[in-house]
Amino acid sequence: MRLTIARKIALAVSAIVILCIGTMAWLTSANLQRGFIAYLNEMQAQDLEQVSGLLAERYKREGSFDWLRGRPRAMKDVLDQMSPQLMMEPDAPPQHRPPPRRDGYGPPRPGDPPPREGPMRDPMAFARRLSVLDEEGRSVIGPRDPPPGIQRPIMVDGREVGRVHLLQLRQASGANTSAAGFLRTQVRDILLLAGALLLVAVALAAALARHLLRPVVAVHGVTARLALGEFSARAPVLSRDELGELALHVNAMAQELERNEQQRRQVMADVSHELRTPLTVIRGEIEALLDGIRKADPGALESLHGEVLRLTKLVDDLHQLALADAGDLHCELRELDWRGLLAPLLERYRPRAAAAGLELAWTLGHQPVPVRADAGRLEQVMINLLENSVRYTDAGGRIALALSARDGHAELALDDSAPGVPPGAYARLFERLYRVDRARTRERGGSGLGLSICKALVAAHGGEIVAQPSALGGLRIRLRLPLAGKEHQ
């Protein structure tokens, strides 16, 4: 049988309950026996007081203990005649006690109260534990040196004429059969109750284990389905405790896996499409050259070269993103002036913007803007952003760039004019191979990976990049990097 978690919990709870109830039953029965025996000894100590009084009366009448010496039967007669006197409680006043027998000994007469149910019900058992010593310490009945027990003096006219000794009970069976039977009944009832409680506890432990593990069973089934690729599986949230939180985390993981799987399939489809386009063009050009439809002139070779460059650029972009995903996108960070890096780059890009019919303007301020960055990677980010604006801004438009330092960060805002981006598309611009207008984007030579690469590079520098609507009517890209010396503040 496989030891499941439910069985482990049930066994653990059952073991704890068995230990607790078993210990309680053992302690209760032990305390009951000790308390009952102590009660019996206390009652028999009170009985011994009365035995001492009867012996004193008989001694006074006989003048000695010769009537008792070596005669256990005489002691039984004394005990028999004292039984009616024990009907009253030990603390009852003397006037309420039955009068003693006139003859002082012998069995009860007709009309005498019945013997009390208690320690003296079996006089012979009581007598066997009695010892009587005379005033010289000689044994009258019983051993000369009895074991430690209860002792009472036998007083006659203010003089001690002997002592009576009673061996204390060690177990209830030494008193009488009714006391032993009562104790056995109580112990048996305690053990039966403990057994019944154990059975109930085991049944409740098994039910509780099954109830507690319902969320775990549900999560187990969901994780098994996720392992088989069923990313649509969700675990029911059956509680608000830690197991409920576990179900929520598993559902979040499943949702993320489902999203990643959908994105992976979309990326694979887009990459295949992007690779197919230049490869189809190259294949068509080469087949035209082989069939003699087109001559191998510089124009044909230039067209092939352009498609190869486009294909190479796409493969390089994919490679960089793969490095970013694997955490191998290394950046050699050092302190540099972002303003000093931007100024020459913008000057070089001004003719490129002018050729596209765009005005390129910038505001860099007059103070250095120190950041810790990889100069090559940061320049790649800026080229991608500028190229994106030049490609997708309509002719006659404007590109504006502003650099500032505030709140411990260097912030770069790049705005361009129309066309803009639909409101729901800003967050998706950094997704791989995402295009607002696929046909128009492909005409302008974009692969859909430029902004994804920018986001990966900026994240490697500990910064952030977001897309927003621009006041110029187009798109604003806002990039923030920590100022040098502020990264850990």
Rosetta blueprint (number, residue, H / E / L):
1 M L
2 R L
3 L L
4 T L
5 I H
6 A H
7 R H
8 K H
9 I H
10 A H
11 L H
12 A H
13 V H
14 S H
15 A H
16 I H
17 V H
18 I H
19 L H
20 C H
21 I H
22 G H
23 T H
24 M H
25 A H
26 W H
27 L H
28 T H
29 S H
30 A H
31 N H
32 L H
33 Q H
34 R H
35 G H
36 F H
37 I H
38 A H
39 Y H
40 L H
41 N H
42 E H
43 M H
44 Q H
45 A H
46 Q H
47 D H
48 L H
49 E H
50 Q H
51 V H
52 S H
53 G H
54 L H
55 L H
56 A H
57 E H
58 R H
59 Y H
60 K H
61 R H
62 E H
63 G L
64 S L
65 F L
66 D L
67 W L
68 L L
69 R L
70 G L
71 R L
72 P H
73 R H
74 A H
75 M H
76 K H
77 D H
78 V H
79 L H
80 D H
81 Q H
82 M H
83 S L
84 P H
85 Q H
86 L H
87 M H
88 M L
89 E L
90 P L
91 D L
92 A L
93 P L
94 P H
95 Q H
96 H H
97 R L
98 P L
99 P L
100 P L
101 R L
102 R L
103 D L
104 G L
105 Y L
106 G L
107 P L
108 P L
109 R L
110 P L
111 G L
112 D L
113 P L
114 P L
115 P L
116 R L
117 E L
118 G L
119 P H
120 M H
121 R H
122 D L
123 P H
124 M H
125 A H
126 F H
127 A H
128 R L
129 R L
130 L E
131 S E
132 V E
133 L E
134 D E
135 E L
136 E L
137 G L
138 R L
139 S E
140 V E
141 I E
142 G L
143 P L
144 R L
145 D L
146 P L
147 P L
148 P L
149 G L
150 I E
151 Q E
152 R E
153 P E
154 I E
155 M E
156 V E
157 D L
158 G L
159 R E
160 E E
161 V E
162 G E
163 R E
164 V E
165 H E
166 L E
167 L L
168 Q L
169 L L
170 R L
171 Q L
172 A H
173 S H
174 G H
175 A L
176 N L
177 T H
178 S H
179 A H
180 A H
181 G H
182 F H
183 L H
184 R H
185 T H
186 Q H
187 V H
188 R H
189 D H
190 I H
191 L H
192 L H
193 L H
194 A H
195 G H
196 A H
197 L H
198 L H
199 L H
200 V H
201 A H
202 V H
203 A H
204 L H
205 A H
206 A H
207 A H
208 L H
209 A H
210 R H
211 H H
212 L H
213 L L
214 R H
215 P H
216 V H
217 V H
218 A H
219 V H
220 H H
221 G H
222 V H
223 T H
224 A H
225 R H
226 L H
227 A H
228 L L
229 G L
230 E L
231 F L
232 S L
233 A L
234 R L
235 A L
236 P L
237 V L
238 L L
239 S L
240 R L
241 D L
242 E H
243 L H
244 G H
245 E H
246 L H
247 A H
248 L H
249 H H
250 V H
251 N H
252 A H
253 M H
254 A H
255 Q H
256 E H
257 L H
258 E H
259 R H
260 N H
261 E H
262 Q H
263 Q H
264 R H
265 R H
266 Q H
267 V H
268 M H
269 A H
270 D H
271 V H
272 S H
273 H H
274 E H
275 L H
276 R H
277 T H
278 P H
279 L H
280 T H
281 V H
282 I H
283 R H
284 G H
285 E H
286 I H
287 E H
288 A H
289 L H
290 L H
291 D L
292 G L
293 I L
294 R L
295 K L
296 A L
297 D L
298 P H
299 G H
300 A H
301 L H
302 E H
303 S H
304 L H
305 H H
306 G H
307 E H
308 V H
309 L H
310 R H
311 L H
312 T H
313 K H
314 L H
315 V H
316 D H
317 D H
318 L H
319 H H
320 Q H
321 L H
322 A H
323 L H
324 A H
325 D H
326 A H
327 G L
328 D L
329 L L
330 H L
331 C L
332 E L
333 L L
334 R E
335 E E
336 L E
337 D E
338 W H
339 R H
340 G H
341 L H
342 L H
343 A H
344 P H
345 L H
346 L H
347 E H
348 R H
349 Y H
350 R H
351 P H
352 R H
353 A H
354 A H
355 A H
356 A L
357 G L
358 L L
359 E E
360 L E
361 A E
362 W E
363 T E
364 L L
365 G L
366 H L
367 Q L
368 P L
369 V L
370 P E
371 V E
372 R E
373 A E
374 D L
375 A H
376 G H
377 R H
378 L H
379 E H
380 Q H
381 V H
382 M H
383 I H
384 N H
385 L H
386 L H
387 E H
388 N H
389 S H
390 V H
391 R H
392 Y H
393 T L
394 D L
395 A L
396 G L
397 G L
398 R E
399 I E
400 A E
401 L E
402 A E
403 L E
404 S E
405 A E
406 R E
407 D L
408 G L
409 H E
410 A E
411 E E
412 L E
413 A E
414 L E
415 D E
416 D E
417 S E
418 A L
419 P L
420 G L
421 V L
422 P L
423 P H
424 G H
425 A H
426 Y L
427 A L
428 R L
429 L L
430 F L
431 E L
432 R L
433 L L
434 Y L
435 R L
436 V L
437 D L
438 R H
439 A H
440 R H
441 T H
442 R H
443 E H
444 R L
445 G L
446 G L
447 S L
448 G L
449 L L
450 G H
451 L H
452 S H
453 I H
454 C H
455 K H
456 A H
457 L H
458 V H
459 A H
460 A H
461 H L
462 G L
463 G L
464 E E
465 I E
466 V E
467 A E
468 Q E
469 P E
470 S L
471 A L
472 L L
473 G E
474 G E
475 L E
476 R E
477 I E
478 R E
479 L E
480 R E
481 L E
482 P E
483 L E
484 A L
485 G L
486 K L
487 E L
488 H L
489 Q L
